[in-house]
């Protein structure tokens, strides 16, 4: 049995999709048993649920301002 580990520091790409809604993912939540990808909206909505169990949270939501002129 082989497993693949993604480095938490690897940048998220347009191919990475939110596990909740399918939008582009800007947050990677690494858990002891795997990982979840979230768009900015769902990362905020579920932060209370994962913040206590995540081993690493890679938040690239600042890219939304640069890529989409939000702000």
C-alpha positions in Angstrom: 0.0 0.0 0.0 1.4 3.4 -0.9 0.3 6.8 0.2 0.9 10.2 -1.3 1.6 13.2 0.9 1.2 16.7 -0.4 3.5 19.3 1.2 1.4 21.8 3.0 3.5 24.6 1.6 2.8 23.6 -2.1 0.8 26.4 -3.6 -2.8 25.8 -4.4 -3.7 25.9 -8.1 -6.8 26.5 -10.1 -7.2 22.7 -10.3 -7.7 22.5 -6.5 -11.4 22.7 -5.8 -13.4 23.2 -2.6 -14.5 19.9 -1.1 -17.8 21.6 -0.1 -19.0 23.4 -3.3 -16.4 22.9 -6.0 -15.2 26.5 -6.3 -11.5 27.2 -6.5 -9.8 26.3 -3.2 -7.8 28.9 -1.4 -7.4 27.1 1.9 -5.8 23.6 2.6 -6.6 22.1 6.0 -4.2 19.3 6.9 -5.7 16.8 9.3 -4.1 13.8 11.0 -6.0 11.5 8.6 -5.9 13.5 5.3 -6.7 17.0 4.1 -9.6 19.2 3.1 -9.7 22.0 0.5 -12.0 25.0 0.9 -12.9 28.1 -0.9 -12.6 31.3 1.2 -16.3 31.2 2.1 -16.4 27.6 3.3 -13.0 28.0 5.1 -14.5 30.8 7.2 -17.8 28.9 7.7 -16.1 25.7 9.0 -13.1 27.2 10.8 -14.4 26.4 14.3 -14.8 22.8 13.3 -11.3 22.2 12.0 -9.2 24.7 14.0 -8.9 22.4 17.0 -7.9 19.3 15.0 -5.9 20.6 12.0 -2.2 19.9 12.0 -1.6 22.7 9.5 -3.8 25.4 7.8 -2.5 26.8 4.5 -4.5 30.0 3.9 -4.0 31.7 0.5 -7.2 33.8 0.6 -5.0 36.9 0.3 -4.6 35.9 -3.4 -8.3 36.7 -3.9 -7.6 40.4 -3.5 -4.7 40.2 -6.0 -6.5 38.0 -8.6 -10.0 39.4 -8.4 -9.6 42.9 -7.3 -11.5 42.3 -4.1 -11.1 44.8 -1.3 
